[in-house]
Amino acid sequence: GIFLTILSLLLIAGFVFIAGEKLMEEWDYYYIHYSDVSVNGLQVGGQVRYHGIEVGKVEDIRISTEDVSRVEVTISVTKGTPIKTDVEAHLVLVGITGLKVVELTGGTNLSPLLEPGSEIPPGTSVLDNITGKAEVMAEKLELIMNNIMAITNEDNQEKVSSILTNVDSF
């Protein structure tokens, strides 16, 4: 009986020692509002990184009750993490899995610290930049196609044919 009691106490002490540090960790909470952006792949419990270093996790994701095109994300970071007022929150893909994490970037030494409970402005993701460039390229391609169609319409084909016939008769 004494052996089992001592073994149980050691097991409980080991559990408290290992898990207690994580359970007692203090967090600062911040909010990010993404408008007209898909957060597909971002999950509650997902990582929050600051310049590539894991500093926290995603606590909550919800659609705004005031504006349905807006997604509200709550993050927690380790207490004391120096989040500056000029930091932006980007959604970044992790590998080929489709999962996303929140990547905090920017921040200068001259900027003041952002108070816990404040809003971190969203940044544009690489995917958004690529999508924007693809839209511009599609518009330019459509303009080129319209110009080619205008050049090759029936009137212009007849004019070119007439010019070639006149040149051939010389």
Disulfide bonds with the S-S distance in Angstrom:
none
